[in-house]
């Protein structure tokens, strides 16, 4: 990949989130750019359900409901032959 294949973006974080990101990067021995790049790469590859859950577009009452939604989605995808 050449530098022409990359884009640079700025993000805004709450102070607490920035502190936790710095701690995570220090613990993992990674740069903030590396962590954020991997997170975005992972996120855009997820299906609509996962993206919606991460973005809090769905009102999930509790974790057991979330678990059942994910299990139902996995069963549906396996029936259609999708990973």
C-alpha positions in Angstrom: 0.0 0.0 0.0 1.4 3.4 -0.9 0.8 6.6 1.0 -1.6 7.5 -1.8 -3.9 4.7 -0.6 -4.4 6.3 2.8 -6.6 9.1 4.1 -6.0 11.2 7.2 -8.9 12.2 9.4 -9.3 14.1 12.7 -11.6 12.9 15.5 -12.8 14.5 18.6 -12.9 12.6 21.9 -14.2 13.4 25.3 -11.3 13.8 27.8 -12.1 10.6 29.6 -12.2 8.6 26.3 -8.8 10.1 25.2 -7.3 9.1 28.6 -8.5 5.5 28.2 -7.3 5.4 24.6 -3.9 6.6 25.7 -3.8 3.9 28.4 -4.9 1.2 26.0 -2.2 2.3 23.5 0.5 2.3 26.2 -0.6 -1.2 27.4 -0.7 -2.6 23.9 2.4 -0.9 22.7 0.5 0.7 19.8 0.1 4.2 18.5 -3.3 5.9 18.7 -3.3 6.0 14.9 -2.8 2.2 14.6 -5.6 1.5 17.1 -8.1 3.9 15.5 -7.2 2.6 12.0 -7.9 -1.0 13.1 -11.1 -0.1 14.8 -12.4 1.7 11.8 -11.3 -1.1 9.4 -13.1 -3.6 11.7 -16.2 -1.5 12.0 -16.9 -0.8 8.3 -16.7 -4.5 7.6 -19.5 -5.4 10.1 -23.0 -5.9 9.0 -25.8 -3.4 9.6 -26.9 -5.0 12.9 -23.4 -4.7 14.5 -22.9 -1.2 13.2 -26.3 -0.2 14.5 -25.6 -1.7 17.9 -22.3 0.0 18.2 -23.8 3.3 17.1 -26.7 2.7 19.5 -29.3 2.9 16.8 -31.3 0.2 18.5 -32.9 0.2 21.9 -31.8 -3.0 23.6 -33.3 -3.4 27.0 -30.6 -5.7 28.4 -27.6 -7.8 27.5 -29.6 -11.0 27.2 -31.8 -9.4 24.6 -28.7 -8.3 22.7 -27.3 -11.8 22.9 -30.5 -13.3 21.5 -30.5 -10.8 18.6 -26.9 -11.7 17.7 -27.6 -15.4 17.9 -30.7 -15.1 15.7 -28.6 -13.1 13.2 -25.9 -15.7 13.2 -28.4 -18.5 12.6 -30.0 -16.5 9.8 -26.7 -15.9 8.1 -25.6 -19.5 8.4 -28.8 -20.6 6.7 -28.0 -18.2 3.8 -24.4 -19.5 3.7 -22.8 -16.3 4.9 -20.1 -16.3 7.5 
